[in-house]
Amino acid sequence: MRRLLAASFHYNVVMNASSTLPRPASASTASEPVPDPLIIAGQKFRSRLIVGTGKYKSFHETALALDASGAEMVTVAVRRVNLDRTKESLLDYIDPKKYFLLPNTAGCYTADEAVRAARLGREVGISDWVKLEVIGDQATLYPDVQATVEATRVLVKEGFTVLPYTSDDIVFAQRLLDAGASAIMPLGAPIGSGLGIQNAAHIRILRERITEVPLIVDAGVGTASDATIAMELGADAVLMNTGIAAAHDAVLMAGAMKHAVLAGRQAFRAGRMPRKLYATASSPLEGIIR
């Protein structure tokens, strides 16, 4: 009985003391997040998830999914959205006070087409930022990277903030940087494929070499684990559309992607444990009384 009373007294003393101990400076809770903004061309964003607005069943579903995603930046295809505001348009469902609109040049197959689309987005008052896409192959929607570099040079000279969709080639990534790109956005897999990250080694190389601007994985994400892997590889953000819009429940998937990106970012910052070939006991045997 004395032993039980002594043990109980010791437990209460330890628990009461630990509850008053100050937390480490690095500790945080859900209500006290560590500031970790995504910064592109001097603009700060709390969310590292960027979402597209195509392929949804309705404008209403689009609005619900955007809200569930927690995204602050959303892309709008200039050539596919009704810019005539006298008729119902996707833009009627996106609050410009809540979301940062990023026009994209989807559907363009030449540098000249892409430049014209970007100019149109600025002229109608959407933004002088642009997600630049110049497609080189219709079957795979793989980018024409040389044309993308050419269009980037032109648009940067005209005062645009250019975020180019590109391959995972470090050589062209460097050329885009030299042309004035404000981010490098390599595909994880072909657009709309949902295959996830197909070349992790190249993403790692880009992460190591691209330090001047954000690295944003663009295209190929199919589910939440794909987004987490992209972030764990060191991507600063993930841009996706079909992975959410084509899900059976797009709104639920949007929420999953929100948490996946956050989890991947936190895991990358925390630093994973080393991989080992053999087991290591969770409770070391050293010091155990035998």
N, C-alpha and C positions, 0 to 999 in steps of 0.2 A: 504493500500500500504506500509506504513512504517513497519507494522508487517511482510509482505512478504519479504521486503528487509532485515530486520533484521534476519529473519529465514534463508534466503539464505546466508547471510554473515556468520552466525554461522555454517551452514553446511559446507561451503567451508573451514573455519578455521579448523574445526574438521577433515575433510578428508585430508587436506594438512598436518596437524600435525601427524595424524595416519600413513601416508605413510612414515614418516621419523622416526617413533619410531622403536627401535631395536626389533627384534623378540625374543620370549623366547628361552632360550638355547635348549629346547627340540623340538622346531619347526624344520620341515624339508620339503623339496619339493622333487618332483620326480627326480630332478637333483642333490639333495643333500641328499642321503639316509643315515639314521642312520646306522653305521656299526653293523651288526648283523650276523656274519658268523656262519655256522654250522661247528663244530669242531669234527672230529672223529679221534682218535688216533694221535692227533697233527696236522692233515691235515685240512686246512681250505677250505670251499666251500661257495661261495656266494649264490648259490641256495639251497633251502631246499626241492627241488623236485628231486627224484631219479627215473629214468625210465628204464623199461625193453626194450628188443629189439625183442621179439617174437611176432608172430601172425599178423604181418603187411602184407598187400597185396603184397608188393615188398620191396626190399632193398632200392629202391629210396624213397618210402613212409616213410620207417623207418628213413632215413636221414633227410627228411623234418620235420617229427614230432619231432625228437630229437632237431633240431634247434629251432622249434617253442616253445618247452617246456622250453627253457632256462636252462635245466638241465646241470650240469657239470659231474655228476657221472651216468654212465649207466651200466646196468648189461648184461652179456653175458653168456649164458648157455654153459658150457664147453662141455657137452656131446651132444649138439645139433647144434653146430656151426662147419663148415668145417674148420679145422685147417690146411689143406693142402693149403698153399698160392699159389700153382700153378694153382688152380681153383678159380672161383669167390666165394667170401665168404662175409658174413656179415661184417667181419673185414675190408674189402676193403672200406666200406661206413662209417666207424667211424674213425675220425681223432684222433689219440692218443694224439696229441698236444692240442686238444680242449677239449677232454673228458677224464675223469678218468675212466678206464675200471675196472669193478668189476665182476670177474668171479663168477658164481653161480653153485651150485651142483644140479640143477633141475633134477628130474628124478631118484634120488638116494633113495633107500629104506633101506639101512643099513649104519651104521657108517663107515664101511670099504669102501663101495662104495663111500661115500661122501669124505672121506680122499683121496682116489685115484684120484677122479676128481679134487680136490683142488690141489694136487701135479702136475697133468697134466697141469692145468692152469698156474702154476708157471714155469714148465719145458719148455713150449712153449713161455714163455716170456710175458704172459699177465699181471700177477700181483701176488704178494704174499699176497694180500688181497683176501678174499673170502666171498661171501654171502652163508652161510651154510644152506642147506636144506636137511633134512632127513625125507622123507614122511612115515607116519605110516599107512595111510588108502587111498586106491586108489580112492574110491568113493568121498571122501570129500577133499582129498589132505591135510588132517590134519597132523601136524607134529608129528613125534615120538620124543617127547621131551627128553626122557631119552637117546636115541641114539644120539640126537643132543648134549647133554651135554658131552657124551663120545667122540664124534668127536671133539668137541671144545677143550677139554683137550689135545688131541693128536696134533691138528693143532697149538695150541698156543705154545706148547713145541717145535714145529718145526719152529717157527718164523713167523707164519701167523698172520695177523690181521683178526680176525673172527667176522663177523656180522651175527648172527644166526636168522633164521626165527623160530618163536616159538609160543606157545599159549599165551593167556592173563593171565596166571597163575603166580601170584607173587612168589610162592614158587619156581617154575622152573626158573623164571627170576633171582632170587637170586642165584640159583645153577649155572646158566650160567655165572653170574658175578664172582662167586668164581672160575669158570673154566678159567677165563681170557678173556671173550667176550669183544669186544670193543664197542658194542652197543647191545641193546635189541630191537628185531623187532617182536612185537606181531601182529598177524593177526587181521584185523578189521572185516573180514568175510572170508568164504572160498575162496581160490584162484580162480579168474576168475568169481566169482558169481555176482559181481557188487551190492551187497546188502547194502554196506555202513557199518558204525560202528554199530555192533549189540549188543555190551555190553559196553556202555559208562562208566558205573560204574567201570569196571575193568581197562579201560584205565586211568581213573582218579586215581585209586589206584596205578597203575604202575607209573603214573607221579609223584605222591607224594612220592613214595618209591624209585624209581630209579633216583638217582641224580649223580652217579659216571660217567655214560656214557650216550650218547644220546639215547632217546626213539624214535624209528622210526616205524610208523604204516605201516605194509607190508601186502598187499592183501585185496581185498574186495571192494576197491573204484570203484564206477561206474560212477560218474559224479562229476562236480566241487564242488557242495555243500557238498558231502561226504568228499572231501579233506579239505575243509574249516572247517568242524566240527572236523575232526581229529586234525587239528592244533589248533583250539579253545580249545580243551580238553587238550592241552599242549604238544602234540607230537613235537619233535624237527624237524622231517622231515616226509615225506610220500614217500613210494616206490610203484610204480604202473606200470602195463603193459597193461592188458586187457582193463581197463577203457579208455585208449587212443586208443589202436590198434583196438578194436572192435567197436569203434564209427563209425557212418556213414561217418563222415569227421574226420579222425584221426588227421590231421594237425591242424584243427580248435580246436578240443578238447584238443590237447596238449597245445595250447595257453591259453585255458580256465583254464586248470589245473595249469599252471604257475601262473596266477593271483589269483586263488583260494587259493593256498598254501600261497602266499604272504599276501593276505587279512586275512586269518585265523591266521597267525603268528602275524600280526599287531594288530588284535583284542585281541589275548591272552595277548600280552604285554601291551596293553592299559588298559585292565581290564574292563569287561562288567559291566553295571549298575546292581544294585540288582533287582531281580524279586519281584514284588509286586502283591498282590491279587486284590487291588483296584487301580483305576486311580489316577494319580497325574497330575495336570494341567501343561502343558508346560509353560504357562505364569501365574505365581502365582498371586493370587488375592490380596495379601498383598500390601498395598501402593497405590492401585487404588483409585482415587477420585470418589466418588459416588454422 
